[in-house]
């Protein structure tokens, strides 16, 4: 799974949630339909300091191999949802006005026996 840690800009939380509920959700649904991901979730957190996330985006993959050709798969989804990669790139740049990406981590669940 991959967890992206996001901090919304003061006063822009609702704007970011609107984007998540529209474009981001459409991208995740397209990726799920294509078999690229298994699931996705949006978690809201209570930040403890200015550099803590208030939104976590969790995407679950079937296995590590599902990450192969990630850029190609992402471009394919961007074209379907936003019309072109250049439009998606501009949309990404525009989101910097409403949120800050603190980082992301790809991790694996340890199933204890």
C-alpha positions in Angstrom: 0.0 0.0 0.0 1.0 3.6 -0.4 0.1 6.3 2.1 0.4 9.9 1.0 0.5 12.5 3.8 -1.2 15.7 2.9 -1.6 19.0 4.8 -4.3 21.3 3.5 -3.7 25.0 3.5 -5.7 26.9 6.1 -9.2 27.6 4.8 -8.8 25.2 1.9 -9.8 21.9 3.5 -13.3 21.9 1.9 -11.8 22.7 -1.6 -9.3 19.8 -1.3 -12.0 17.4 -0.1 -14.1 18.5 -3.2 -11.2 17.6 -5.5 -10.8 14.3 -3.7 -14.5 13.5 -4.1 -14.4 14.3 -7.8 -11.2 14.0 -9.9 -9.1 11.9 -7.4 -12.0 9.5 -6.8 -12.6 9.2 -10.6 -8.9 8.4 -11.0 -8.9 5.8 -8.3 -12.1 4.2 -9.7 -10.5 4.0 -13.1 -7.4 2.4 -11.7 -9.5 -0.1 -9.8 -11.5 -1.0 -12.9 -8.3 -1.4 -14.8 -7.0 -3.8 -12.1 -4.1 -1.5 -11.1 -5.2 -1.1 -7.5 -7.4 -3.0 -5.1 -8.8 -0.2 -3.0 -8.4 3.4 -1.8 -9.3 5.4 1.2 -9.2 8.9 2.5 -8.3 9.2 6.2 -8.7 12.5 8.1 -6.2 13.1 10.9 -5.8 15.6 13.7 -2.4 17.3 13.1 -0.3 17.7 16.2 2.0 20.3 14.7 2.4 22.5 11.5 4.2 19.7 9.6 1.7 16.9 10.4 -0.9 15.7 7.8 -4.6 16.3 8.2 -5.4 14.0 5.2 -3.9 10.6 4.4 -4.5 9.0 1.0 -4.2 5.2 1.2 -4.0 3.1 -2.0 -3.8 -0.6 -1.7 -2.1 -2.7 -4.4 -2.3 -6.5 -4.8 1.4 -6.9 -4.6 4.7 -5.2 -5.3 4.6 -6.2 -9.0 1.4 -4.1 -9.3 3.7 -1.0 -9.0 5.6 -1.9 -12.3 5.1 0.6 -15.1 3.5 3.0 -12.6 4.1 6.2 -14.7 2.7 4.6 -17.8 -0.4 3.4 -15.9 -0.8 6.9 -14.2 -0.6 8.6 -17.6 -3.2 6.3 -19.0 -5.6 7.1 -16.1 -4.8 10.9 -16.4 -5.8 10.8 -20.1 -9.1 9.0 -19.3 -10.1 11.2 -16.4 -8.6 14.7 -17.2 -8.3 14.5 -21.0 -4.5 14.7 -21.3 -1.4 14.4 -19.3 -0.6 18.1 -19.7 -4.0 19.0 -18.2 -3.4 16.6 -15.3 0.0 18.2 -14.8 -1.5 21.7 -14.6 -4.1 20.4 -12.2 -1.3 19.1 -10.0 0.4 22.4 -10.0 -2.9 24.2 -9.2 -3.5 22.0 -6.2 -0.3 23.4 -4.6 -2.5 26.4 -3.7 -4.8 24.3 -1.5 -2.6 21.5 -0.1 1.0 20.6 0.6 2.3 17.0 0.1 4.4 16.1 3.1 5.6 12.8 1.6 4.4 9.3 1.0 5.5 5.8 2.0 5.0 2.5 0.3 4.6 -0.3 2.8 3.5 -3.8 3.2 1.1 -5.3 5.8 2.8 -8.1 7.9 0.4 -10.9 8.3 1.5 -12.6 11.5 1.0 -16.3 11.8 
